[in-house]
Amino acid sequence: MSIIPIIKKPYPDELLYSWIHRMADENLLSFTMFSNTFLGTKHAKQGDLTPDVRLEFREFYKNMYRHYGSMDTMYLGLTTFRFESMVMTPRQQTRYVNRVFRGNDALNSSVNMAFQKIKICNVCVKEDRQEFGQPYIHRAHQLSGVCTCHKHGIKLSIYCGKKGHECEFNEKDYQELSSDIPLKSLQAFTNYAQALFEAELNTDAYQIKTIVFDGIRECGYQVSNNYYGLKEALDNWEHANLWNAGDITSFLKIKMISAQYVTIEEVFPLLMFAYNDVSILIKKLNKSEALLESFVCNECGREYCATPASIKDGWGCPYCEESIPEQDRFQHLVKTIGHGRYKTLTNFRSMDAQVRFLHKDCGKELSIKPRGFLFEGVRCKCESIVTETDARKLVEKTPGFQLVKFTSTNDPVIIRHEKCGCEFSCRYHKFLNFPGCRVCNPPIMTAEIYKERVKDLVGDEYTIIKPFTSQQEKVILRHNICGCEQAYKPSAFLDGQRCRKCSSLLPHKDLESTLERYSSGQYIIISYGRNVCTVMDTETGKTIQMAPLKIMQEITRKTPSSLLPAKQGYREVQKPESIWEHAYQKLLKYANEFGNVNVPKRMAYDGFNLGLWCQHQRDDRKNGTLNEMRIQQLDSIGFSWDPLEEEWMRRYDQYGRYAKQTGSPYISKRTDFEGEHLGVWVNTQRLRYRNGKLSKEREERLLKINPNLFHNEI
């Protein structure tokens, strides 16, 4: 191990690629010498290091010798991976991470880079040179789809010079990005992406796709009528130029469902269209499970990083596995990922060379690329096809009903009700979710019936503001706890959708345990689909498909559930904490640990983005959308509604004490006082005044201490 002699901390939002080049300069080494010594390369050449650093990171971190904390914290804090991973499936995230933290071999082949060319903001370059003495490359400028600077609103410039010389910042090597999209729309995209980037979300493509479909549905567009009206609405949207993925109906019905990979440029315009307020999207997105974690191997004692999905799939310590033959490792992964249902008939050669598999369930032999099997979910077709025999068994588990005609799960089926002798047409999955005769019990709804059903579900927690008129017209309900009024499609509320500010969907494991506890073990979840779970009655063996929100609704409803009747009595189940209540408890825990509630904006605490949540409370109060009860709760623990102003006043008072104790307001830039860099703070006020960024009120306050502050160079 070669410890890097001189280590300087990364600048705010600095990209790993930029930091590595700066470390080479700080240590007075050519980049090739630095790379060969500290990045684990051999015979490196200028330009070999890709802007999206991969295999070199592991050696670089080791030679930092823990100057930056844990491995996962360092990687996530210096790269754009957390943002780019939003449109990756968990296994695609695993493949990407493997390329960073595992050795280069046939099981760890190259993957596409998040970005290939560096982008900069010319104004940021000038400001960095003034503030830090040198410019550097910002992570935020490298995000996919981002063409403008979120701070200055101008177009970014892209590097067009010789590879490896980006950090020299020669103006002739950078050219302004060209785009036919109006600057206003480009900036809207940038601001949206930056908000999600700063939120430091843990999410994946599955959740993003679900959120997109939910948002489109909440806007009133349904797959049942072929998303009628959506194309026109998208064309009339103020940022319509951002949408360039072709026909919206085909995209939603085909690519969003069948494609393993979608791009940020394709998905983000739909998120912006459906969720104009990005804070609402942020509250919906975050998963409790970490995106990346650091581990210490029990065998070799070395630290390594992995995704939760990779651990479940059987990927172990990368250092220990270097001594295991690739063929043996591949066999282990196939057994774990395929749940022992597949046997390899030919040897593994590379990730793109097909391997012959035997599917033990049906006896069929098939050829699959290892990359497809390990990371893309390619399996035998019999695992995803519902046959007529399977459909008949599931339909006829409901007593008194017989399947008459079945083509596919995408086409309507014909079902006969033996009691009345009538045949009716309906969707296959719709019948499994809501079994019943459409002739004997037609789904008729009135405003009074709707009001009664809402009361049965939620009691007095919600009040109907705009009553039910038809299934096509949205109703408006007020959440009496937070005061938020929200429009719902009538069926959506009855299916479990709740207040966007307060509702919270339980993670799978918690949902499973809650359902089992509620029903005294009678009901269990046996599988998860994209939008539905399969729930089994352990006493009868009958299964029913229900959305997670619907399950949660049936557990917490005010009256007994007819969909999940518990024969051995119900157990009282505490309603899950709302997002707000959950975050407030985290804040109390933070206060108990640190003695204050001044949470930094970007700080994640106890697996939750607590700093961002605190900022949302300030924004909601400013906008008049935070109810009085919650304001009082936050006031009772000393919550700061304007932390920047309070911090400024604290430093201002400190400056006043300095002037009083020393007898002079003069302070040099390098002077510390009361253990803090007071001289730097005073100099910053002078710079803000010079740049026209200091408010008149603050200017007048400072002049009371030092009338010559803005005239003398200190």
N, C-alpha and C positions, 0 to 999 in steps of 0.2 A: 504494500500500500504506500502511495506517495502523497503525503499531506500537502495541500496547496499552501504555500507560505503566507501569502497576503490574501486575505478574504475580506471583501467589501460587501455590505448588505445590498440586496437588489433595490433598485429605485421603485417608487410606487407604480404598480401595474406593469413592471418590466417583464418582458418575454425572456424565457430561459435562454433562447438563442443569443439574445442581446447580452444577457448577464455573463454567459460563457466567454464571449468575445471581450467583454470588459475586464473579466478576471485575467485573461491572457495579457491585456495591456497593463493592468495593475502589477502583474508579476514580471513585467519587462521581457516577455517571451513572444516570439512569433507565434501565430496561431497554430501552425503545424507542429512546433515544438510543444506547445501547451497541450494540444490534442493527443500527441503520442505519449506524453507523460501522465496526463490526468484524466483522459477520456477513454483510455484502454484501446486506442487505435494503433495501427502499425503502418508506417510509411504514409501518413496522412498528407493530403494535399489541400491547399486553400480551395474551399468550395465543396469539400466532401461532406461537411456537416449540413444536414438539411434544416431549413427553418423550423420545421416541426420535429424537434429533436426526439430520437427514438433510442436505439441501442446504447448510445453513449451516456445516457442519463445515469444508469446504475453505477458505473465506475466514477462518474463525476460526483455523485452523492457520497460514495464511500470515501472519496478523497477530500470531501468537505469536512469530514470527521465531526458530524452532528452539530455543525454551526447553524443549522436551519431547522432543527426539530425533526419530527418523524418524516420518513420517506414519502408517505402519501400526502402529507401537508405541503411539503416542498414541491412535489410534482403538480398538485392541483393549484398551488399558489403562483406558479410560474408558466403555466400553459393554458391553452384554450380548451383542454379536453372536457372539462365539466360542461361547457356550452355545446361543443360539437357532439357530445354523447347523448344529447337530448333526442336525437333522431336515430340513435342506434338501439338495436335490441340488446338485452343483457348479454347475449353470447357474442354479438358484434363488439360490445364494449370489452368483453374478455379478450377477443382476438387483438384488438387495438392495444390493450394494456400488456398483453403477452409480448408484443413487439418491443415494449419499453423495458420490461423487467425480467425477461427470460433470454437465454442465449440464442444465437442465430443457428437454427438447425431446420430440418425438413418439416418438423411439426410447428415451427414458428416462422412461417414464410412472411414475406413483406405484405403490407396492407397499404391502401391509399392514404396519402397524407391529408391532414385537415386543411392545409394550405401549402402552396408551393412557392409563392413569391411574397416578399415583405411589402407591407403598406405603411406609409407614414403620413402624419399631418404636418405640413410645413410650419404652421403656427406653433404646434406643440414642440417641434424641434427648436425653434427660437426660444420658447419659454423654458424648456429644459436646459438649454445652454446657459440661459441667464440665471436660473435658480440652482442648478447642480454643477455648472461648469462644463457640461458635456451633454449632448443629446443621447437618447436611447430609444429602443423600439418598444412600443406599447402593445400589450396583449389585446386590448379592446379594439385596436385598429385591424387586427388579423381575423376577427370573427367572420364566419361565412356569410356572404350576402351583404356585409357592411361596406358601404362606399363613401361614407362621410364621417367626420369626426363628431363624436357626441358632445364634445365641449365647445367646439367653435362653429359647427354647422357647415363647414366647407368640405369640398370633395377631397378625398385622400389621393396621395400619389403612390404609384406602384413601382417597384424596383425593376429596372430593365438592363442593368449593367452586368458585369461579370460576377459569377457566383462567388460568394464568400466575402464580398467587399461591401455588403449592405451597411455595415456599421461605420463606414467612413463618411456616409451622408454627403456624397458629392451630388450637387443639385442636378448635374447633367445626366446622372444615372437614374433619376426618378422622374416619371411622367404622370401627369394628372389622369386619374381614371376617367374613361369615357363611358357615358350611359345615356340612353334615350329617355330614361325615366326622369320626370321632373324632380328637382332638388328637394322640394317639399315632401314628396313621397319617400325619397331616399333617406331623408332625415328622420321621417316618422318610423321607417324600418329600423334605422340605427338606434333611435331612442328606445324602441320596443325591445330590440335585441340586448341593448346595454342594461336595461332594467332586469331582464332575465339573467344576464351574465352576473350582475352584481348580487342577485338573490342567491347565488350559489346553490342551485337546486340539485336534488338527487332524483333524476327521473330517467325515462327511457322511451323508445319509440312506441311501445305498446300503450303506455299511459298517454303520450302525446296524441296518438291516433284516436284513442277513446275520448279525450278532451275535445278534439276537433269535431268528432261526430256529435258529442253532447252539445257543443256550442252551436253547430249548425241546426240541430234539432230545437234548441231553445229559441233560435231566431225564427222558427216556424217552418223550416224546410224539412220534408220527410222523404225517405227512400220509397215509401209506399206510393207516392205520387210522382216518382222519378225526379225528386228535388225540383218540383215545379216552381218557377219564379226565382230560383237562386241565381241562375246565369244573369238575368236582367238586373237583379239587385247588386251582383258583383260588378257588372259593367257600369252601374251608376255610382258605385262606391268612390269616394274621393281619392283613394289610392289604388284605383283599378289597374294602373300601369304596373303595379308590383306583381300581378298575377300573370304568369307566362307558362303555366303548365298545361295549356290546352283546354279541352272541353272539361268543365268542372264536374259534370255528371259522370263521365267516364272515369275521371280521376278518383272520385269518391267511391264509386261502385266497383272499380277494378283495381287500380294501383294501390289505393289506401288499404285495401283488404288483402290483396294477393301478394303485393311486392314486399320483399324483405327489407328493402332500403328505400327511403324517401329522403329528399334533401331539405335543408333548412329553407332554401329559397322557395321550395314548393309549399311547405307547410306553414311557414310564418305568416304569409299574407292571409291565410284562412284563419289563423289565430287572431290576427289583428282585426279582421272583419267580424269575427264572432265575439271577441272579448276586447272591446275598445279600451276598457280600463285594465291595464296590464296587472294591476295589483290583485284583481279578482282572479286572474289566471294563475298568478303566483301562489295564492292561497289554495288553489285546487291541485297544484302540481306536485308539491314536494312529497317524496316517499320517506318513510322512516328508516328504510334500509340504506346504509352507506353506499356511496358510489365506488369507493376505493378504500381499502384498509391495509394497514401495515401488520405484518405477522413476524414472529420470531420462531424459526424452526426448532422443534424439540430435539432433532437429531444433530444438526450441524451448528445450531446457535446463531445462524445468520438472519439478518432482517430482509424481508422481501415484501412486495406489494401484490395484491390480487383483488379481483372483484368478488362479491359474494356469490355470483353465479359460477365463477370458475371453481370455487371451493366445492360447491354442490356437484359440479360436473366431474370432479376427480383430478383437477390440476393441483399438484402438490408443490413442495419447495423447489424452485427452479435450480438451486445449487445441487441438491441431492439427486434430482432427476437427470442431471448431466451424465451420471454414471450408468443410467439405465438405458438399454437399447431402445431406439425409436419404435421398433416393432412392438415391444412389450408395453411401452407407454401408450401406444395407439390402441392396443387390445384392451388395456385397462379403461381408457376413455370410452371406447365403444360399449363396453359392458356397463359402465356407470351411466352414461348419457342415454343409452338405449334400454336401460332397465333390464338387462340380461335377455332381451327378446331378439337380439340379432347376433349372428355368428359370422365372422369374416372367413371367406373361402380362399382369398388371395392375399398376398402380402402388401403392406403399405410401402409406397415408394416416395410419393410426394403429396402435397395437399391437393394438387390438381390431377393426379393420375388416378383413374377410377379403380375402386376396390369392389370385388364381388362379395355381396352379402347374402346370407340366408335369413329370411324372416321366419322365425320359429313358429309364430302364431298361425300363419297361413301356408307355410312351406314354400313360398315363392322365392326365387333367386332374382336379385336385382343388382345393377351396377350403380354406385353412387360415388361421387368425388368426396374424399375425406373432409374437405373444406365444407361441403354441403351438409354432410352428416353431423359434423362437430359443431358448426356455427350457424347453419341456416335452416335447421329443422327438416331437412329432406328425409323422408321416410317412405315406407311402403304405402301405396294408395289405400290399402284396406283399412288403415288406421283413421282415415278422415272421411271415408265414404259411408253414408248411412244407407243400408240396403232396405228393400221393401220388407224383408223379414224382421230386421231390427225395428223399423218404424211401426210395424204391426204389433210387435211385442209391447212397445212403449205406449202406443195409443190404447191398446186393449187392456192395459193395466188399470185403466179407469173403468169400473164395472158398468156394463150396459152400453158400451160403445164399440163399434166395429169399423176398421179401416176398409173402405170400399175401393178407393183408387189412390195410388201413390206413384208419382213420376220422379220427383226429387224434393229435397228439402227447400228448394227455392221456388217451387210451384205450389199452388193451392192443392190441398188433398180433399177427397170426398169421404165423409164419415157418416155412418148410420147410427141413429139413436134408437135402440131396441124398444125403449118404453113407448115412444110416440110413433116409431116406424118411419120417421122422416130422415132424409139425407140432406146434409148441408156441406157447403164448401167453406174452408178456412185455411189459414196458414198452419203448417205443421207445428212449428215451434210455438205459435200462439195458442194452439190447443193444448200442448203440453204444459204451458204456463198457466192457462186458464181453462181447464177442462169443463165442458158443459155444452148442452144442446143450444145451438143458435136459433132454433125454431121455438122450443118450449120457453126458453129464457132469453129473449132478444135483449141486447145491451142498450136499453133505453135509459136516458139520463135527463133529469130535470134540475132546475136550480135548487129546489128544496132537497131532493135526494142527494145532490152533490154536497150541499151544506151538511147534511146528516153524516155522509161518509167521511168528510173532513173531520167532523167532531169525533166520530168513532176512532179515527186514527190518531189525532193529536190533541183532543180535548180543547182547552182554551188557550193553547200555546200560540195558535194562529187565528187571525180574524180575516174573513173574506171581505175585501174592499170592493172589487168588481166581481159580481156574481157570474155563475155559469150561464151561458146562452147557447153555445154549441161546442162540439169537439174541435172546431176549427178556430174559434175565438179564444184567446188567452184569458185566464182569470188572474186577478191580482189579489195576493194575500199579504197581510202584514204579520211579521214575526214579532209577537208582543214582548219578547225578551230583549231584542236589540232595536226594535222599531223599524227595521228595514222592510220596505215594501218591494215586492218582486212579482213580475209577471211569469206565469207558468202555463204551459199547455195543460188543459184539464187532466188528461190521463197521466201526465208526468208527475204531478203532485201525488196522485193516488198510487203511483208506482214507486214512491220513495224519494223523489227529488225534494230538497228542502232549502232553506235560506242559504244563499251563496256565501254569506259572511260567517255564519255560525256552524253550518253542517260539516261533518267530518266523516269520511269513509274509513272504516277500520282496516288495518292490514289483514291479509288473508288468515294468518295464524290466529289473530285476536278474534276475527269474525267466526272462525271455526270453533274456538273454545267458548265464545259467548253463546252461539247457537246450541252447542251441546249442553251447556250449563242451564240454559233457558228451558230446554225440553227434557231435562233429567236424563240425557243420553239417548233420547228417542230419535233425534234427527242429527245427521252428520253430513258434511260436505265432502263428496267423493271426488270431484274434479272441478277445475276452473276452465272456462272458455274465455273468448275475448271480452264478452260483455255479460256472460251468464255463468252461474254455478249450477252444478247438479247436486241436489239435496236428496238424500235417501232416508226413508223411514225404516229404521232398523228392525221394527216389529213386523212390518208387512213386506219389506223389500221394495216397495213402490218408490219411484224416483220422480222428482219434479225439477224443472229448470227454472231458476229464478235469478234475477239480477241481484248483485250484492246490496244495492240500496233497498230493494224490495225485501230481502231477508232481514235487514236491519229494521225496516219499518214494522215487519210482522213481530219482531222481538220486542220492540219498544212501544207498540200501539197501546191506546188506552183501553181497548176492548179485546176479548179473546180472538185469536187468529183462526179463521176458517181454513186458510191455506196450510197452516202448520199446527193442527190441533194436537195438543199434548195429552195423551190418554192418562198418564200417571200424574197429572197435575203440573201446574206451572211453577217455576221458580222465579222469584223476583230478580230481575236483571236491571242493574243500574244503567240508565241511559248514557251512552258514550259522551264524554266531554266534548263540548263544541270546540272549534278551533280557538276561539277567543279564550275560553276557560282553560283549555290546555296550555296556551301560551302564557296566560296570567300565572298559572301555577309554576311554570318554568321561570318566570320573572321573580316570583317569591323565592324560589330556590336559589336563583342567582344572587338576590339581595342578601340572603342568609350566608352565602359563601363569600361574597366580596364586600359586603357592608354598604352597598349602594345599588341604585338601579340605573346607573349611567352606562348602558350597554352600547359599545361601539356599533355603528351602523352595519358593518359587514360581519359582525361576530356571530358565529354559530355556537350555541351552548346546549349541551346535553342532547345533541342530535337534532336541534331545531334552530332555524334562522331567527334567533330572538332579536337581534339588532334591527333587522328589516321589519319585523312585526312591530317593534316600538315606533319606528318611523311611520308605519301605516296608521298607528293610533293618533299620532300628531297630525297627519294629513286628514284623517277622518274628522277630527275635532275642528280643524281649520275649515273643512268643507261643510260642517254642521251635520255630519252623518253618524257621529258617535254619541250614543244616548247618555243621559245625565248619570245614570246608575254606574256605568262603566267609568265615566270621568271621575266620579267620587271614589271608586275603588282604586284607581291609579293615583289620585291625589293623596289617598290615605297612606301610601307607601313612599311618598316623596318623588313621584314620577316627574321628570322634567319635560315640559311641553316645548321648550326651545333651548336645547342643550348647547347649541352653538353660541347663542347670546349669553347664556349663563357662564360658559367657559370663557368667553371674551371678557365679561365683567370680572371674573375671578382673576384673570391675568392683569386686567386694568388696575384692580385694587392692589395686586402684588407690585405693579410698577409704582403705584402711589406710595406704598410702604418703602420701596427701595429709595425713592427720592427723599422721603422723610428721614430715613436712617442715615443715608450718606450725605444729606444736605445739598444734593445736586441731582437734577433729572438726567444728567449726562450718563449714558451707558453704552459701552462698546458692544459690538455684535457678538463677541465671544464671552461676554460676562454671564456667569451663572448666579442665580439668587434663589435662596430657599430650596436648593437642590434642583432647580429647573433652568432651562436655557432662556432666561428672560431677555437677554440681549438680542437673541434671534427673533423673539416675538415682537419686540419693539421695532426692529429693522423691517420685519414683515409688514407692520402697519405703515411704515414709511413707503415701502414699495407699493402697497395697495393704494396709498394716497397718490403716488406718482402715476399710477396706471388708471386712476379715476375709479377705483373699486371700493374706496373707503366711504362709508356713509357720512353725511354731514353731521349727524348726531355724534358718531364716534370721533370724528375729527375734532369737534368742539370739546369733547371730554378729554381727549389727549392733550389739547392745547392748554387746558387748565393745569396740567402737571408740568408740561414743557412747552412754553409759547414758541420756542424756536425749533421744535421737533422736525418740522417739514422744510426747514430752510437750511439747517446745518447738516453736513454729511458726517455721520458718526461711524 
